[in-house]
Amino acid sequence: MLLRAFAKINLDLRVLGRRSDGYHEIRTILQTIDWFDEIRVDPADSFSFSASQGPQTSDNLVVRAVREFERVAGLKVSARIHLAKNIPAAAGLGGGSADAAVVLLGLQRFCGRELSPRELLGALRNLGSDVPFFAVGGQAVGIGRGDEVIPVADDASYWIIVAESGISIPTIEAYSWLTDQAISNSIEGFCAHFLSSSGSEEWINSFEAPVFRRFPELANIKGELLKSGAYHAAMTGSGSAVFGRYRTRAQATQAAQDLSKTLSVRLIKPLPRFEYFQRMIEE
């Protein structure tokens, strides 16, 4: 079985404040994109795991997904799993979370044990706050910790350029940069920043201000994408990848050619939900 774990971008991401459980309340619009890790699953006498890069121990989200499936399904996985990483880590593209979700979905078919919707959702949430989105795909709204996911109508009428900086930003560290100790961390305090001076809503990523202060080169990349013709540019997740959206393929192709002289860029299409599931599992 070949599994494709597709990346995501956050079209909009608003951190509203700290919850009583210690997590942050967020509102985000997520979109899967046509950029994926490949996960090969072969029958074996016992479980083994290897990866082209990153941890190959129990710390890897793929291994954690296997153990979570075993716990919920009540059986042992006998498979040799190899992960070929293509999505950069700690870049806000959700590669690790996508790997975990797709392995959990694929093992149901591989092992012939379908989890109930409640079991599946619980397992996805146990693996990480943004893991449940990858069981939905396409365009969706994420609320709560980001683990409450509501699918919305797909829009694949644009093209995307993703610019990689090579900077790794741990999510926990990025959250720690959101507010100074002297600034209220209340929902009301955060919401005050979500409207422009004209009172109209804008595309927002709450992480941009603190991350750009520490890594001004990322702000420069966003500026270059806008200058190249993007109608919307933003950092995705807690960083560090920055994307731009273009209305036509021709416009995006020309921008990618120009930007590639100084930046590491990738031209990608958004991936609608039907195509996402159609291409996820190949037997």
PyMOL commands that set and color helices and strands:
alter all, ss='L'
color gray80, all
select helices_A, chain A and resi 61-73+95-111+117-127+132-135+171-176+187-191+208-214+216-227+249-259+273-280
alter helices_A, ss='H'
color red, helices_A
select strands_A, chain A and resi 2-18+24-43+48-51+79-84+139-143+148-151+159-164+232-235+242-246+264-268+281-282
alter strands_A, ss='S'
color yellow, strands_A
deselect
rebuild
show_as cartoon
